[in-house]
Amino acid sequence: MRKLAVVLAGCLVLTGCSASWQQEVRYRIAELDTSNSPTEYFRLELVGDAPGGALAAEQLKLQLMQTSEIEGAQVGDEVLCAAEQEKGNAFGNSNVVTHLRKCRKA
């Protein structure tokens, strides 16, 4: 019984430090960025403040998104994106990673 308790406690420690957050976020397309690669990107700026509960709010302020990922959008438009942040555990990568998905014109 003690071995089982130790194993369960170990599992809780390994998974207890990981976290995730998801929410829809509004961005304004500030400019077209073609300087770093042959692929065109929109430079997105957060409209307003970062939503509460974000794991790394500062990462939401500026994002790049391939122009092909936001159909029909152009500089100056506002878009809504599904934002997701994930933080690994202490034994893996513990940095917060931000992903934007399903962006569409607002």
C-alpha positions in Angstrom: 0.0 0.0 0.0 2.9 2.4 0.8 4.4 1.7 -2.7 1.1 2.7 -4.3 1.0 5.9 -2.3 4.5 6.8 -3.3 3.8 6.2 -7.0 0.6 8.3 -6.8 2.4 11.1 -5.0 5.2 11.0 -7.7 2.6 11.2 -10.5 1.0 14.3 -8.8 4.4 16.0 -8.5 5.2 15.3 -12.2 1.9 16.7 -13.5 1.1 19.3 -10.8 3.3 22.0 -12.3 1.9 22.0 -15.8 -0.9 24.4 -16.8 -2.9 25.6 -19.8 -5.1 28.5 -20.6 -7.4 29.2 -23.6 -9.6 32.2 -24.6 -10.6 34.2 -27.6 -8.5 37.3 -28.0 -9.0 40.4 -30.3 -6.0 41.7 -32.3 -5.5 44.6 -34.8 -3.4 43.9 -37.8 -0.7 46.5 -37.4 1.5 45.8 -40.5 2.7 43.3 -43.0 6.1 41.8 -42.1 8.2 40.3 -44.9 11.6 41.2 -43.6 12.7 37.9 -42.0 11.6 35.3 -44.6 10.0 34.8 -47.9 6.7 34.0 -46.1 4.4 37.0 -45.4 3.3 37.6 -41.9 0.8 39.9 -40.2 2.1 41.6 -37.1 -0.8 41.5 -34.7 -1.2 43.9 -31.7 -3.5 43.0 -28.8 -6.6 45.3 -28.6 -7.0 46.4 -25.0 -5.5 44.5 -22.0 -4.6 40.8 -21.9 -7.4 38.6 -20.6 -7.3 37.6 -17.0 -5.8 34.3 -16.1 -3.3 34.2 -19.0 -0.2 32.3 -18.1 2.1 34.9 -19.8 0.1 38.1 -20.6 3.1 39.8 -22.1 3.4 37.1 -24.8 -0.1 38.0 -26.0 0.7 41.7 -26.8 2.5 41.1 -30.1 2.1 38.0 -32.3 3.0 37.1 -35.9 0.5 35.1 -38.0 1.0 34.0 -41.6 -1.2 36.0 -43.9 -2.6 32.9 -45.4 -4.0 31.9 -42.0 -6.5 34.9 -41.9 -8.6 34.8 -45.0 -9.5 38.1 -46.5 -7.8 40.2 -43.8 -5.6 43.2 -44.4 -3.6 45.8 -42.4 -5.9 47.8 -40.1 -8.5 45.0 -39.7 -9.4 43.6 -36.3 -9.4 39.8 -35.9 -10.5 37.3 -33.3 -8.2 34.4 -32.5 -8.4 31.4 -30.3 -5.3 31.9 -28.0 -3.8 29.0 -26.1 -1.0 29.1 -23.6 0.7 26.0 -22.2 3.3 25.6 -19.5 5.2 22.4 -19.2 6.3 20.8 -15.9 9.5 21.1 -14.0 11.0 18.0 -15.6 10.3 19.0 -19.2 10.2 22.4 -20.8 8.7 24.8 -18.2 8.5 27.8 -20.5 5.1 29.2 -21.5 4.3 28.6 -25.2 1.6 30.7 -26.9 -0.4 29.5 -30.0 -3.0 31.4 -32.0 -5.5 29.4 -34.0 -8.6 29.9 -36.1 -8.2 33.7 -36.6 -11.0 35.4 -38.4 -12.0 39.0 -39.2 -14.0 40.6 -36.4 
